Amino acid sequence: MKVILLQEVRNLGKIGEVVEVKDGYAHNFLMPNSLALKASSANVKIAEHAKKAQAAKTEKIKQDAADLAKKIAAASCTISMSAGEDEKLFGAVTSHDIADVLKQEGLVIDKKDIVLSQPIHKLGIYNVEIKLHPEITQELKVWVIKK
């Protein structure tokens, strides 16, 4: 049976694609969950409209991420921590700490989007990558200073 996907279905296709699936899969899973419509000329028009709406929504999200990247590039992030000899911190600077400092500056970023290979354990200046969108990343300079 040929169906038009209304939403992206993993291992099957993206929005608006016409795919061939088994009848049972279409009738028992895709159609009841509003993931697909039976392929007909009227439904093709509906799918095209849904595809255009999804493209506009995706473009808006990407543009918002680009705007946020510009704000992050202009921001500074200074974290003061207690440190001992050899500039070692008592504790570590994590993505949660960086997200909190950015929140105080008015930039709301999820800590999961802050890419730290390892927590920061020494004083210094670090470049931290922030993944805002699958296609947009921005580096942020983080200054870790002694309290």
Order of alpha helices (4+ residues) and beta strands (2+ residues): beta-beta-beta-alpha-beta-beta-alpha-beta-beta-beta-beta
